[in-house]
Every structure is written in structure tokens, then in C-alpha cells.
């Protein structure tokens, strides 16, 4: 059984503004929809190679600083689907991340 990492973001305060900007830019450029439940968020992005590379880059970085969130990336029809799942207690941080993707896209409810 996998031990759940501590529920804490380890990203340095100096790196947070750039990471947030990168996430908002990806959301603005390619986010299609966000579906949320209590412990999960599913984000659908426009499917193209450039978007996939950007999602993978952010996913790799977020997997290191927010190791308690489970990230799953898949292709589904015309979309790239990123699923975020949080353990008990990690839901607020996971939802804040989903909201950050949707922040620059008011037509997508997060």
C-alpha cells in the first residue's frame, strides 16, 4: 500500500508566481471544461501536440511539489483529460489547482 505524502505544497515562494502564470496561460489557451466532485477534478483540454507538451510539463512539476495529489493524464476523443484526485484533507489544495487552470477563462466553471 502506498503511503500518502504529507499534504503540503513544497514549491518555493519565489517559484509560485511563474508556476501560477504558466498554469493560467495553459488554461486560457486550451482548457475546455472542468468537472468537480468532492475529492476529484477532471479538466479537459484541446487535443493537440503543443497542448499535451504543456500539460505534461506542468504535470511533472506539480507532481513534485504537490506529491499528495494523484494526477492522471489520458486522451479521450478530441480532448486531453487531466484528472486530479486528493486524499482526505488535500481537497482544498486540489480544488485551488483546478481553479487556477480556469482562472483566465471565465466561461469555464471551476
N, C-alpha and C positions, 0 to 999 in steps of 0.2 A: 504494500500500500504506500502510495506516495505521500510524503509529509508536506503539508501546506506551508509554503514560505510565510514569513511574517507579513501582515497586512500593512505595508508601508511602501511608499514610493522612495526610491533611492536616487532619483535624478537630482543633481545638484541645482541649487537655486540659480546659478549662473547659466545653466543649460536650459532651464524651463522656458524662458521666453521664445527661444528659437524652436524648441520642440513644439510648443503650442502653435506657433506660426505655421510650421510645416503641416501639422495636423489640420488646422483650419483651412489652409490652402488646398490640401487634398480634398477635404470636404466640399469646399466651394467649387472646385474644378470637376469632381467626379461622383459625389455622393448622390444616390438616387432615393433611398429610403432608409429609415431607421425604425426597427420594431423593438419594443422593450417589454420585458417582464421583470419580475422582482429581482432575479439573480442572473439575468441574461439580456444581452442586447445584440441584435442582428443588423448589421449595416450592409447595404447593397451599393456597390459602386459600378459605374460604367465599365464595361469589359473591354479593355484594350491593353496592349503590352506595356505602355508607359504607365498607366494607372496601376497595373499589377506590380510593377517595379517599385513604385512609390509606396503602395500598401505594404509590400514586403519589407522595405527599408524601415518604415515606421514600426511595423510589427516586430522586427528584430530588435529595435531599440527599446520599445515598450516592454518586450518580454524580459529584458534585463532589469529595468528599473521598477517594473510592477509585476514581479515574478508570481505573485499570488493570483493574478488574472490568467485564466486559460484562454488562449487565442486559437481560433480555428479558421483557416482560410480555405475556401473552395470556389470552384467555378460552377455556376448554375445558369444555364442558358445564356442570356445576354448580359449577365452580371457576375461580378466578383463579390463573394459573400464573406464577410468577416464577422465571426461570432465571438463575442466576449462573454465569459462566464466567471462569476465571482463566488468565492466561498462565503459562508455566513460572516458578516462583518465587513466584507470587502465590497458590498454592493454600491455604497455611495461613491467610492472611487471609480468603480467600473462605469457607473452611470455618468459621472463627470467626464470621463474619457469619451463616451459616446456623444455627450452634449458638445464637447469640444469639436468633434468632427462636423457637427451640424450647425455650429455657431455662426458660420458665414453664409448659411443657406436657410433663410427664414421660411422658405416654402417646404422644408423638410422638418417635420415634428420630431423632436428627440425626447 
